[in-house]
Amino acid sequence: MSDSFDFNIDGKIALVTGASSGLGWRFAQVLAQNGARVVACARRVDRLQDLMEEVAAEGGNLQAVAMDVTDRASVSLAFDQAESLVGTPEIIVNNAGIAVASRVLDMKDDDWLATLDTNLNGVFWCAREAGRRLLASGKGGSIINIASLLGKRVLPGVAAYATSKAAVIQLTKAMALELAKHNIRVNAICPGYILTEINGDYFDTDEGRAMIRTIPQRRLGDVSDLDGLLLLLASPASGFMTGSAINIDGGHGLVTG
């Protein structure tokens, strides 16, 4: 079988940030279900313990490590721990992020700074650390940055979030260009509206239901809708892909912005 059909990640070492809930939880779970040795990272280590037990019950391999992506020392220490536990991560999913809803003129300085610090700086610290360690180990790898449809389109009240995710898309392209010669691929997933524990209450409101009606497929995404793209980018099947920022949004990007 040629590499273009090789979705096998069995035995690969993966690191997922923001794995204590939502998309990160699902990413870590799916990678483990498909044979990767996963290091799940988050500030809420108690939630990671629950994830570790769930994956173990499914026969997967997952270790829990504390990481605050806004703290460079914490990022470096987490990678040290990952290497001690399972080796140098070769699949890195930069998922940790926050969203603060606020109009520009009403936005608090701290909310703006916190959003950029987590969503942009955190991705940079982790991706840079991953790239340096892959280079030192002589291994190729796949860095997968979780951006957003709102990195390409805007809506009222999301200036900080949209700006941070647009920057992540450009960072993805810049890193991809510089790291391609080292067999390190960098791509971004740009989800549309995906139903998670964080946004469920909003989408049960009249405003939320109106938002759903603007999506061409007339539904929210499920976390499982991202599984296929995650495995594509993590595996040799995407060996000739780097610098891509791929929408997975039910067609929403066709009609917004």
N, C-alpha and C positions, 0 to 999 in steps of 0.2 A: 504494500500500500504506500502511495506517495505521501509526502508530508502534507500536501494540500488537503488530505482527508484524515489526517492524524490528529484526533482530538484527545489523545491519551495524555493525562497529566499524572498518572499513577507514580507515586514515589517522589514527585516534585515537592519542593519546599515553598510554601506560600505564607505571606504575611498580610493580614487585613487590619486596617485601622478602623476605629469607630465601630467595632464589632459587637458592642453590647446591646444593640437594638436595631430595628428597622432593616435597611438594606445591608448594612455590614454584617449583621447576624446571618442573614440569608446567604451572602457571599461566602462567608466562612463555612457555613454548613454545606453548601453545594460543592465547594472545592474539596472538602473532606469526604463527602459522599462519593466523589469521583477519584479518590485515591491519593489526593495530595496530603502531605503532612503540614498542617496548618498551625500558624501562630496567630491567635486572635488577640488584638490589642485594643484597649480602651482605658479611660480613667476609672470607670465603674467595674472594678475587678470582681465584685460579687456577682454581677450579671454575667461576667465571663465564665465564672464557675458553673453557672446553670447551663451555659452553652456547651462547655466542655463535657458535662455529664450527658447532655442530650446527644452530642455527637458520638461519645463513647458507646452509648446504648445502641446506636446505629452501626457500630463497628468501625467508626472512623477514628482518625488520629488528629487530635487538636490539643494544643497547649495554650494556656492563658497567660498573658504578660501585660503588666500595666504600662500605659504610654499616654502622655499628654503631648499631642502633636504641636502645641504652641511652645513647648519647652525643648530646646535643642539638646540639652543634657538628657532629658527623659527619652527622647527619640534615640539617641546614641546608646543609652543603657538598654533600651528595649531590643535594639538590634544585637547588642552583645548577648543578651539573654537568649534571643532566638538562635543565634549561632551556637551557643552552648547547649541548647536543648536539641536542636535538629539540624543545624548547619546554616549556611548562607541562603537567605530567601532568594528565590529566582522568579517567583510570581509575587508582585507587590500590588495590593489593591488599596489605593489612597481614597478612602471613603469618608473619613471623619469630617463632619461639617455641621454648621449651625445656620439657622435662618431667623432673622428678626424682621418683622413686618413694620415698616415705617415709611411715611412719605419723606422726601428729601428735606423739606424745610422744618420738619418736626423731629428729624433723626437726632438722637443723642450721640455725642462724640464717642462715648464708650461702646455703643452698639456698632457703630461703623468700624471702629478699630478692632473689636472682638471678632466681627465677621471676617474681616480681611486676615486677621491673625490666624484664625482657625482654618478657613476655607482656602486661603492662598498660601500664606507662610507655612502652615502645617503640611500642605502638599509638597511644597518645595523642600522643607527640611527632610521629610521622609524619602522623597524621590532622590534627592541628592545623596542621602546616606545610603540608600539602596544601590544607586549607581556606583558609588565609590567602593562599596564592598563587593559588588559583582566584578568590578574591574580588578580588584586586588585578588579575587579568587580565581580569575580566569574563566568565569562562567558567563554565558549569555543569560538573558532574562527578559521578562515582560513586566513593564510597569503600567498599571491600569489606573488612570486617574478618573475619579467620578466627578464629572462636571454637571451640567444640567442643560435642558432646553433653554432655560433662562440665561444661559451664557451666550445665546445667539439671538434671543428675542427679549423684549422687556414688557412688563406690566406695571401699573402704578403700585407703589408701596414696596417694591423689591429692589431698590437701587443698590444697596450694599451687597445683597446676595447675588444679583445679576452681574454686578461688576466683578465680584470675586470669581464667579464661575467663568466669565469671559476671559479673565486673566489665566485661569487654569487651562483653558483651551489653548491659549497662546503659549503658555509654559510647556504644555504637552508637545506642541509642534517644535519649539526651540530645543527641548531636550531630545526629542526624537532625531532631529538633524545632527546634533552633536554626538549622540551615543550610537548611532546606526553602525558606525565602523567597528564598534566593540560588540556587535551582536546583542545589543540591548535595545529592545523595542519599547516605545512609549506611545500609548493610545489613550483615548478618553471615551467614556460612555456618557452620553447626554440624555438622561431620563426625562420624560415628561412627568405628568402627575401620576405617581405610584401610591397606592393606598398603603399606609403604615399606621402603627399605633399612635404616631405623633399627629397625623392630619385627619384621622377618621372622624372626629367630632365636627370639624369644619365642613367636610363633604356631606354631612347629614343635615346641614343648614340649607335654607333656600338659596343663599348665595353660592354655596358649594355645589348644589345640584345644578344651578345655572352654569357654573364653570364646566361641569361635566358635559353639558349639552354643547359646549363649544369644541369639544374634541371630536374629530370626524368619526371615530369608531364608537362614539357615544358611551364610553366607559372609561373608568380609571384603569391604570395598569395594575397588575398584581406583581408582587415581588418576584414570582416565578417567571414573569415575562422577560426578566433580565438574564435568566440562567444561560440561555443559548449563547448570547453575545459574550457573557463573562467567560464561558468555556472556550469559545472561539479565540478570544484575545489571549487567554492564558496558555493555549496549546500551540503545538507546531502547525496546526491548520492555518494560523494567521501569520506564518513565518515571513511573508513578504509585505506585511502591513505594519507601518509605523507612521506616526504623526496624524492618525485619523481621529476625528471626533464624531462619533456616530450617534444620531438620534434614535431613540426607541420610545415613541411617544404617542402611538395611535394616530399619527398624522397631524398632531397638534401644531407642529412647526410649519405646516403648510398654510395655516390660517391665522397665526398670531403675529403680532409685531409689525 
